[in-house]
Structure formats: structure tokens, C-alpha cells
């Protein structure tokens, strides 16, 4: 087992969550049923704080009130519940708003429920927690049903009805969003290597390509732990892109991408990103698009946190249709501990494993002075 794998915590299935007085629970008040999954696991005497992230133009008053109602039902007092707005296309003020809120609450730990949260919001929340040197646990609830179903996929493929890749989960892609926290000017002038994840809508990746014009494109396919047919589906949806960038995206005998990672066990995604980084960073500007699963976004954060030269661009959907997922499935928790300490450990390991080895090699072959 690599040192990275021994440092990075494993998701564990849970059935209850304790929210103590010095803690804040942060969740997204979205339209998905699992947006309240973490709140429903709160047990015992709830003394902590609840912060509901609301999405402008996406969160209805009913969604927000439902989130707050569940928090109250689980024992959170009214004066410990607050809301914070997240603007999908203008997320820049969100970071400072969250930082101010957590500082005012004087918490030292955060439970972050990513089940119904935007990937960029996940990255921003984690980075604020790292900056504030907080203890962080991440909760993720699976859905019971995901759209499209296998039957819908098979019918659409047989009829060639798919606008490869558009199962209409999104109402469109408005554009590519970048934020100062994850922007880098490193390696400007060098060719750009873009890294993105396959999904059920490659309009996201097409929007990225139309915006940044990379020299190379590396795609990572998702490998769901249960609905295994989706790996083949997302590969087929992106097959045209793969054929346009064949040298960077090898496939096996069955035509499936060799580069893949679990959509749940995020350490696999971290390993793939880690290898790509060290293969590319000397000669390329690395651009990462988190078009991935919620749990894979944790891997993206860790990579960006230890390698600030990685530049993040986030293709942002215009809106969502209410038929992507339903129900609440298994709940998982990742306990990072103090997030800044985990990031520092990973960075120190990277320096020891790669930079120190390079320095020793250079010394060994340098002429004697």
C-alpha cells in the first residue's frame, strides 16, 4: 500500500451523526431527497449549528423550508440554524461568506454533507475548512435510484436517440466558471493538459474544450460500485471524444477506457490524478475540470490543495431537471481530522518521494567540486 493510501481516510458506512456544540453541520438545501439525508441521521442532544447552503435560482422556498424543518425536527434550536447563498455562476463571494460565518460561530469542527452539493461548492467549503484549520468529516448519501435507468439507456442507444452525450439531466451548460482560490498562472506559455471525468453529459467537457483549447485531454471514466453498466454507458457517450484524443485515452479490448476510478472510493481517483500530475507537470500546464462524482471531488480537492499549480475550471450547468436521482440510500462518512494537517502530510510525502529523490540523483551525478 502506498503512503498516500495509508494517509488518506477510507469512507465508512454510518447510521448516525452526533453534532456537538463546537461543531457546524453544512448541507445544501437542494431539490434532491437526499439533501436532508445527513440531517436525518442526527442523534442525541443536538447542540451544534446548522448552515443551509441555498442556490440562487435553483433552491425553492419549499426546499429551504424543508431543510430547516428537518433540522428542527432533529433537535436543532432555531437560533442555531442559518442560511448562506451560493451563486452557481458568481461563486466568488461565497468563500468569504462561509469563512466569516464559521469564524463567528467559533466552531472547531465541521460535518460537510456533500450529497446534494455543487462540486465547486464542495471544493470551496473544504478549502475554507483547511484555511481555518478545522476538523472535517464529510457525509455522503447515495440515492436509491439514479437516472437514466438501464432500460432508458438501452432504448436510447438502440434508437440512436442520444445526442451523445446528452441524457437530459441538465437544461444546458451556461459556461465555465473559475475562482481565484483555484486559479493558477503556473506554466503559462506551456501546452495545457486538461483532465476531466466522464459523466452522462459530455456537454460539460465540450464547454471546457471550447473555453480553454487544451493541447492534450485526459479523460477518467467512473466505475460505480453497484450500477456497473454505467461504466460502459459513460464510455459510449464519450467515445467520440476518446477517438479524437486516442493517444491520451487508451482503451482495452472491449473498447472501455483503461483510465478509470470508483465513483465512491475516492482514493482511486486520487491515485489516477496523482499519476497524471507527475507524468505531466514538468512540460504542461495542468488544468483540472471536476466533472466527476461527489466523492471523486474529494480527490480533486486533495490534489489541488497539495499542488496549487493545478488550475481548476468548472463547466457549470444552466440548471437541473428533477429526474436525476431519487430516494436515500446508504450513508458514508469520511473523517479527515484536521484538514490542514492531512494536506501537509500529503505535501511532505510528495516532497520526500519526488523532490528529494530528484535532488539526491542530481547530487550523485554532479561533478565533484
Steps between C-alpha positions, in 0.01 A plus 500: 500500500637844407559765764226711344249220545601453865456874568172559315199377703256241371121565476309308766131420499312668786152509652523800734671838537571695819506879475670648805497860615838586347400364158316620190303284259511643146264366236337609176127569502437355156215330321638146537350291778845415631570868571363432851655154538775616736263703715277196543796314655549752780470318831503592867489851640581728204695800628688597183425736215340431163584705190272451198660590168232630265543525124375817339253412219514127589389478862130563546357635823344158550841328476651744749213468744512121473871502588441728799197297613702177509777675695243617755341155520839350582538735795692800365384822663374775271777744597765249392368465145610744230512521121775600258440569132713340230484647149598235246627748243635755748644290785776745588337653810398162641843413641532816706138467613558146626830597661336786688209281609718220636730747673203674664364166622841415648477134403801273481341222297275468197280222366465570128210325327590489129203283394318778311781753470658655192850367434648850502320575827654183646847618400442845648358366829793264545754771426345736755507222759867437419579869532320526835686187620177317583433134567296377202273203440322456166162331473369357174166327444443285194171526317274196473435559130712681243388620161514392232404140567668214315186452291490867402865489402458183292194637323668831423815330374306255283302785346814713470291763676777632721662825413824342606530564792182679602266305716302805597606527862600862451311778325822611334849622579528870566878525502827427674550650847832563669573641847811668635558232764559236236653710225866462411730685262769232532649378171336775296618469141540124529254262329190430708405150607134485602372226732126434521262225608244321287135540598158467338542833327817585309362843420688588816831393348413654164439831674841465662671430166327797340632721780861393555617321180738252668785326318417171671188354659500224760164346586427292810204265488288430806459149639184483715511239779147372427358621166793362304328545162549875536873463441426368149233766448725796583776350287264475202373852555857633488625270225523781246716706731717196569542441126607862455767469771604134464862532615392645834206265557589133445225237502498128569394219265135565584538865407471622860738769626794361693516813715215468751422542868225412744228761531478426875844399624670829422854382572497328160433836333778657708746235379406560136530879537825460690657292222381738228642798689849355529493383138407847374608776737851557362390594147133593531268740671251269672131588492250299703126498431306332786225358277495201732299335776460670837745260666756532220490873569675426831793363300500812285518718809792312651693522173442874464579561868842335480570624145385864472652515151195302378245736345129417546229577245143394577247459217176610663155367404233757425259309719386152598198292412328335795545145377864419561482314832245411763485340839768469768737205500807416708676772695878530511736707711860600431677631809794716391591631845661843486497558127806725489705229674392237247593730212838573660571128547420430136713794383793387715474150359497637146813705567679205654396254233565714193701815573749347742562206270563742214740704714694191609523380141630836383763499778609147413568589136636854551876544453696530823582856604 
